[in-house]
Amino acid sequence: MEKSNRVRKTYNENKESKKGSRKKYEQSQHIVRMGKYAFDRWQAAKTKECLKTNNEMAMYLLDLW
């Protein structure tokens, strides 16, 4: 009887710790996704800035189009 209680307790503790690690994983994935999004927005803004300041590049792109 005592052994089965101990096994059950260990099983429940493992289950709880897995829930915690899953939550941490999801939070880290959210941070990674937000970082990628922010980087993409920054890159797009940087590209726009370059085109505004660099008229030659803008003319070159217009010629290609």
Buried (B, 14 or more C-beta within 10 A) or exposed (E): EEEEEEEEEEEEEEEEEEEEEEEEEEEEEEEEEEEEEEEEEEEEEEEEEEEEEEEEEEEEEEEEE
